[in-house]
Each structure stands twice: as C-alpha cells, then as structure tokens.
Amino acid sequence: MTALATPDAPLVWEAVSAALTGRGGDPPTEQARADLRDLDLRPARELVRILNETDATVADAVATAGDSLASAVDYIVAALRAGGRLVYVGAGTSGRLAALDAAECGPTFSTDQVVALFAGDDEAAEDDAAAGARAATAVAAGDVVVGVSASGRTPYTVGAVESARTAGARTIAVVCVRGSELARVADLEVLLDVGPEVIAGSTRMKAGTAQKLALNTLSTVTFVKLGKTYGNLMVDVHASNDKLRARARRAVAIATGAPERDVDDAIAAAGGDTKVALVSLAAGVNPTEARARLDASGGNVREALGVLG
C-alpha cells in the first residue's frame, strides 16, 4: 500500500484518495487534490502562487451564498431590534473565527448583543454534543443562533444548535459542505461551497477564510441596518482609545463639515457620544435635544436628522 500511494503514481493516488474520502462519509473538505500530490516538492514561490490562486476562489463562494446571507441578516436584525442576541457557536477554527467576530462588534458598534459559545482550546472538546447542548441553555427564544462548522457535522456545534432551536431560537448553519447534519437541524443554511483544501482537511484555509468573510458580512450588514452607521461612517464606535477617538472625530467632521475645534467641543459636550455630537452639530441643537431625537429614532442618525435622501 505504501508503494502504491506515492506521489509518483497519480492514478493510484486518485483512487486511494477517493476510496478514503468515500469511506465513512468524509466531506469534500477532507479530499486530497490529486493535482497537488507533489506539493511538498514544489518551490516556495510556486506554493505562494497556488495558495493565492486558490484563495481567489473564496469570494465567489461567499457571493453565491448572498441570498441566504441576506435572509440570515433579516433574522438577526429582527431579533436584535426586539432585544434578543446574536449567538455564534463553533469549535476549532470555526469557533475562534466566530469568537473574533463577536469580540469586534463591541468596540465597532457599541453593542453587547453579540456573544460566542466556543468549545474551548482543547481540540477534543468539539466531539462533545452534550457540552454544546449545555452551553446553549443560556439561549433564549428571542435570540438567533449561528452555528459555524466547515464540515457541518461538529458534534458540539450540532448539539448547541439543536438545543437552541428546541428552545425557540432562530438557528442558522454556516457550513462548507452540502447536505450536512448542522444544516438539517437549523432553520436556514448558509452554504460556502469552497471544495477541497490545498492541504487536505486543513479547513483553517479556504473554509476558514470563507467563514470569516461570511461572519463579517452578517454582523456588518446587520448593524448597518440597525443604524449603527451614518452612510459608511462608524458613528456608534466605542471610543475607548486614541485611535477610536480620532475615528469618532473624523466621522463627525466628515458628516457635518464642522471645523476640528467645534467637533471636539461637541463631542466633549455630548460626553463622548459620537452620535449625539453629530446630531447636535448637524441639527444645531443642544446635546439633550440631540439625544432625545436619537431615542425617538431608535438610535438612527439619519432619521434623527430627518434626512432620508
């Protein structure tokens, strides 16, 4: 067997790969590409080219999922608007990417409505469906749960999504394989069909990149629709450091055309609240009135200003 399965025997390589892939229902993400059977023999520059060319296909896979991503956004927007949460669930690379997106939503959009349930750094933890179900006991009926799994069969994630759906939460499966168990137990499937990896089974590569793009899309479009931006300006930023404070000042200056000194004064008078400062300057009202307008508009700057165009 060892002699037959060498990179010098492409037909046998393909046959063995196909046989191993078929056995036990292994997904396409585990397939070994026959055209890369000599990958370890190629020069570094060629390997870089192969990875670049392969990565270039990922955006198309995410674009193909555009309709389902938009439907997922509709679920999430409705839930967050009603006071629910966006709850990501995952293990391994998928879980780490989900946790990253959740962590970034706080400083970017000043929200605590996005959280992540992660199986943990022990790689064996992903095999525990019961642990996923237990983690999901914190999920409420008004939440939306997004399970992220390249194979779509990670027990921890499947267990959590199944439990969340039983509790009445809307559930979404972000997967890279058709007909997966995770998609079966979820209300909505977002399929990122990226195919086999350059290194067979290394789903931190194309699959992980596709998941990162998809999660960025879900959270970004959700918070744009919730009024966390004014145009493409980050006006609900939690300005907790110099970089973010500069970004907030820049957003107010661009939106209002006010000079730097007036922008700084408005932000100070607003207690550091970027939206209040913007509305105060643009509408020519004091911070109290600006805050009242924002409260009445659900935090939407455009509506608070009465600018619909």
C-alpha positions in Angstrom: 0.0 0.0 0.0 2.8 2.4 0.9 4.5 1.9 -2.5 1.3 2.3 -4.5 0.2 5.5 -2.8 3.3 7.5 -3.6 3.1 10.9 -5.4 4.7 9.2 -8.5 1.5 7.1 -9.1 -1.2 9.7 -9.8 -3.9 7.2 -10.9 -3.5 5.2 -7.7 -3.2 8.4 -5.7 -6.6 9.5 -7.0 -8.2 6.1 -6.4 -6.9 5.8 -2.9 -8.0 9.4 -2.1 -11.5 8.7 -3.5 -11.8 5.5 -1.6 -10.7 7.1 1.7 -13.0 10.1 1.1 -15.9 7.8 0.5 -15.4 5.7 3.5 -17.3 6.9 6.5 -18.9 9.8 4.5 -15.9 12.1 4.7 -16.8 15.6 3.3 -15.2 17.3 0.3 -13.2 19.5 2.7 -11.2 16.3 3.6 -10.5 15.3 0.0 -6.9 15.2 -1.2 -6.4 17.0 -4.5 -4.5 14.7 -6.9 -3.0 17.7 -8.8 -1.2 18.7 -5.6 0.2 15.2 -4.8 3.8 16.6 -5.1 3.0 19.7 -3.1 6.0 19.2 -0.8 8.4 19.1 -3.7 7.5 22.5 -5.2 9.4 25.7 -4.7 8.2 28.3 -2.2 7.2 30.8 -4.9 5.0 28.3 -6.6 3.4 27.4 -3.3 2.6 31.0 -2.7 1.0 31.3 -6.2 -1.0 28.1 -5.6 -2.4 29.5 -2.3 -3.1 32.9 -3.8 -5.0 31.4 -6.8 -6.9 29.1 -4.5 -7.8 31.8 -2.1 -9.1 33.9 -5.0 -12.0 31.5 -5.4 -13.3 32.0 -1.9 -15.0 35.4 -2.5 -17.1 33.8 -5.3 -18.2 31.0 -3.0 -19.4 33.6 -0.4 -21.1 35.7 -3.2 -23.0 32.6 -4.3 -24.4 32.5 -0.7 -25.6 36.1 -1.0 -29.4 35.3 -0.8 -29.1 33.1 2.2 -26.8 35.6 3.9 -29.4 38.4 3.3 -32.1 36.1 4.8 -29.9 35.5 7.8 -29.4 39.2 8.3 -33.2 39.7 8.3 -33.5 37.1 11.1 -30.7 38.8 13.1 -31.9 42.3 12.7 -35.4 41.4 13.8 -34.0 39.6 16.9 -31.7 42.4 17.9 -34.3 45.1 17.4 -36.6 43.2 19.8 -33.8 42.9 22.4 -32.5 39.5 21.5 -28.9 38.5 20.8 -26.8 37.1 18.0 -25.2 34.0 19.5 -22.3 32.4 17.5 -21.5 28.7 18.2 -18.4 26.9 17.0 -15.3 24.8 17.7 -11.7 24.8 16.5 -11.0 27.3 13.7 -14.8 28.0 13.2 -15.3 28.8 16.8 -12.2 31.0 17.0 -13.4 33.0 14.0 -16.9 33.3 15.5 -15.5 34.5 18.8 -13.3 37.0 16.9 -16.3 38.5 15.1 -18.3 38.7 18.3 -15.4 40.4 20.1 -15.1 43.0 17.4 -18.7 44.0 17.4 -18.5 45.7 20.8 -15.9 48.3 20.0 -17.1 48.8 16.5 -20.8 49.2 17.1 -21.1 49.8 20.9 -23.2 46.7 21.4 -23.3 43.8 23.9 -25.8 41.8 21.8 -23.3 39.6 20.1 -21.8 36.7 22.0 -20.0 33.4 21.1 -20.2 29.9 22.6 -16.8 28.3 22.0 -16.0 24.6 22.6 -12.6 25.6 24.1 -8.9 25.2 23.3 -9.0 21.5 24.0 -9.4 20.2 20.4 -11.3 17.1 21.7 -14.0 19.4 23.2 -15.6 19.6 19.7 -16.7 16.0 19.9 -19.0 16.6 22.9 -22.5 17.2 21.6 -23.9 17.2 25.2 -21.5 20.1 26.1 -22.8 22.1 23.2 -26.4 21.5 24.3 -25.5 22.5 27.9 -23.8 25.7 26.6 -27.0 26.6 24.7 -29.2 26.5 27.8 -28.3 30.2 28.1 -30.0 30.9 24.7 -33.5 32.5 24.8 -36.4 32.2 22.3 -35.7 35.7 21.1 -32.1 35.0 20.1 -30.6 34.0 16.8 -28.0 31.2 17.0 -25.4 30.9 14.2 -23.6 27.6 14.2 -20.3 27.7 12.3 -18.7 24.4 11.1 -16.8 23.7 7.9 -17.9 20.0 7.8 -21.3 20.7 9.2 -21.0 17.8 11.5 -19.1 19.0 14.5 -20.9 17.4 17.5 -20.5 20.4 19.9 -22.0 22.8 17.3 -24.8 20.5 16.2 -25.7 19.8 19.8 -25.9 23.6 20.6 -27.9 24.5 17.5 -30.3 21.6 18.1 -30.8 22.7 21.7 -31.3 26.3 20.8 -33.9 25.5 18.2 -35.8 23.4 20.7 -35.7 26.5 23.0 -37.4 28.5 20.3 -34.4 30.5 18.9 -34.0 31.0 15.2 -31.0 29.0 14.0 -28.6 29.4 11.1 -26.0 26.9 9.9 -22.8 28.4 8.2 -21.2 25.3 6.5 -18.9 24.4 3.7 -20.4 21.0 2.8 -23.8 20.3 1.2 -26.4 18.2 3.0 -24.7 18.5 6.4 -26.2 17.5 9.7 -25.9 21.0 11.0 -27.9 22.4 8.1 -30.5 19.7 8.8 -31.1 20.8 12.3 -31.1 24.6 11.6 -33.8 26.9 10.2 -31.5 28.3 7.5 -28.4 27.2 5.7 -25.6 29.4 4.5 -23.5 27.2 2.2 -20.0 28.3 1.5 -19.0 25.6 -1.1 -15.2 26.1 -1.3 -14.3 22.5 -2.1 -11.1 20.7 -1.1 -8.2 22.5 0.6 -4.7 22.8 -0.7 -3.6 20.7 2.3 -6.3 18.1 2.6 -8.6 18.7 5.6 -6.9 21.9 6.7 -10.2 23.9 6.9 -8.4 26.9 8.5 -7.5 27.7 4.9 -10.3 28.3 2.3 -13.1 27.2 4.6 -11.9 29.5 7.4 -11.4 32.4 5.0 -14.9 31.9 3.7 -16.3 31.8 7.2 -14.5 35.0 8.2 -16.0 36.8 5.1 -19.5 35.4 5.8 -19.4 36.3 9.5 -18.1 39.8 8.7 -20.9 40.2 6.3 -23.6 39.0 8.8 -22.5 41.3 11.6 -21.7 44.4 9.4 -24.9 44.3 7.3 -26.9 43.7 10.5 -25.5 46.8 12.3 -25.8 49.0 9.2 -29.5 48.1 9.0 -29.8 48.8 12.8 -28.5 52.4 12.3 -25.0 51.9 13.8 -23.5 53.8 10.8 -24.4 57.0 9.1 -23.7 56.3 5.5 -20.4 54.5 5.7 -19.2 56.3 8.8 -18.7 54.5 12.1 -20.8 56.7 14.3 -21.6 54.3 17.1 -18.0 53.4 17.8 -17.0 52.9 21.4 -14.1 55.4 21.5 -12.0 53.7 24.2 -8.5 54.6 22.8 -6.7 57.3 20.9 -7.3 55.5 17.5 -11.0 55.2 18.1 -11.3 58.7 19.4 -9.7 60.0 16.3 -12.0 57.9 14.2 -15.0 59.3 16.0 -13.8 62.9 15.5 -13.2 62.2 11.8 -16.7 60.8 11.3 -18.3 63.8 12.9 -16.2 66.2 10.9 -17.0 64.4 7.6 -20.7 64.2 8.4 -21.1 67.8 9.5 -18.4 69.7 7.8 -17.7 71.4 11.1 -14.1 72.6 12.0 -12.0 70.5 14.2 -12.4 72.7 17.3 -16.2 72.6 17.0 -16.1 68.9 16.6 -14.0 68.5 19.7 -16.3 70.8 21.7 -19.4 68.9 20.5 -18.0 65.5 21.4 -17.0 66.8 24.9 -20.4 68.3 25.5 -22.0 65.0 24.4 -20.0 63.1 27.0 -18.0 61.3 24.2 -21.1 60.1 22.4 -20.3 60.3 18.7 -24.0 60.1 17.6 -25.1 62.8 20.0 -22.3 65.1 18.9 -23.1 64.6 15.2 -26.8 65.3 15.6 -26.1 68.2 17.8 -23.8 69.9 15.3 -25.7 68.9 12.2 -29.1 70.0 13.5 -27.9 72.9 15.6 -29.4 71.6 18.8 -28.1 71.0 22.3 -26.9 67.5 23.4 -30.2 66.9 25.4 -32.3 67.6 22.3 -29.9 65.5 20.1 -30.2 62.6 22.5 -34.0 62.9 22.6 -34.1 62.8 18.8 -31.9 59.7 18.7 -34.0 58.0 21.3 -37.1 58.7 19.2 -35.4 57.3 16.1 -34.1 54.2 17.8 -30.6 55.5 17.5 -30.7 56.1 13.8 -28.8 59.2 12.9 -30.4 59.7 9.5 -33.9 59.6 11.0 -32.9 61.8 13.9 -31.8 64.4 11.4 -34.8 63.9 9.2 -32.5 63.3 6.3 -33.9 60.5 4.2 -32.0 61.1 0.9 
